[in-house]
């Protein structure tokens, strides 16, 4: 969050799924930097929403695809360690990128070891011509916040 606010300035907003783990940490750090915070909650008895954001939307569990559409308001996607829901979101975002539904913006997979198998799978899909090679140019697998900023500068053509 320090590196992103240093690069992007005060006009930063963080939108998460509203969970209590990594998403709560991102929200708390963003709020500490003066960023706008939001969440797209699923209405689940087993996972109540974590309140404490500036704005939120709620979606029934049978409408996950509608929820994911709301994440398209975000300019940049950063995927952290997650579970099967995160994997579903990655699949939707990668499909939207491939089909041109999503503009060609950077996708960050933070925690390179965790996302290593996905990286290998995407590279295999590219070799097998099941995904366009240009997609790899918009994906960064890293543990280094400085590398994220360098990647943004390069992809967004910011000096």
Secondary structure in CASP SS format (residue, H / E / C, confidence):
PFRMAT SS
TARGET T0000
AUTHOR 0000-0000-0000
METHOD secondary structure of the structure
MODEL  1
X C 1.00
X H 1.00
X H 1.00
X H 1.00
X H 1.00
X H 1.00
X H 1.00
X H 1.00
X C 1.00
X C 1.00
X C 1.00
X C 1.00
X E 1.00
X E 1.00
X E 1.00
X E 1.00
X C 1.00
X C 1.00
X C 1.00
X C 1.00
X C 1.00
X H 1.00
X H 1.00
X H 1.00
X H 1.00
X H 1.00
X H 1.00
X H 1.00
X H 1.00
X H 1.00
X H 1.00
X H 1.00
X C 1.00
X C 1.00
X C 1.00
X E 1.00
X E 1.00
X E 1.00
X E 1.00
X E 1.00
X E 1.00
X E 1.00
X E 1.00
X C 1.00
X C 1.00
X C 1.00
X C 1.00
X C 1.00
X C 1.00
X C 1.00
X C 1.00
X C 1.00
X C 1.00
X C 1.00
X E 1.00
X E 1.00
X E 1.00
X E 1.00
X E 1.00
X E 1.00
X H 1.00
X H 1.00
X H 1.00
X H 1.00
X H 1.00
X H 1.00
X H 1.00
X H 1.00
X H 1.00
X H 1.00
X H 1.00
X H 1.00
X H 1.00
X C 1.00
X C 1.00
X C 1.00
X E 1.00
X E 1.00
X E 1.00
X C 1.00
X C 1.00
X C 1.00
X C 1.00
X H 1.00
X H 1.00
X H 1.00
X H 1.00
X H 1.00
X H 1.00
X H 1.00
X H 1.00
X H 1.00
X H 1.00
X H 1.00
X H 1.00
X H 1.00
X H 1.00
X H 1.00
X H 1.00
X C 1.00
X C 1.00
X C 1.00
X C 1.00
X C 1.00
X C 1.00
X C 1.00
X E 1.00
X E 1.00
X E 1.00
X E 1.00
X C 1.00
X C 1.00
X C 1.00
X C 1.00
X C 1.00
X H 1.00
X H 1.00
X H 1.00
X H 1.00
X H 1.00
X H 1.00
X H 1.00
X H 1.00
X H 1.00
X H 1.00
X H 1.00
X H 1.00
X C 1.00
X C 1.00
X C 1.00
X C 1.00
X C 1.00
X H 1.00
X H 1.00
X H 1.00
X H 1.00
X H 1.00
X H 1.00
X E 1.00
X E 1.00
X E 1.00
X E 1.00
X C 1.00
X C 1.00
X H 1.00
X H 1.00
X H 1.00
X H 1.00
X H 1.00
X H 1.00
X H 1.00
X H 1.00
X H 1.00
X H 1.00
X H 1.00
X H 1.00
X C 1.00
X C 1.00
X C 1.00
END
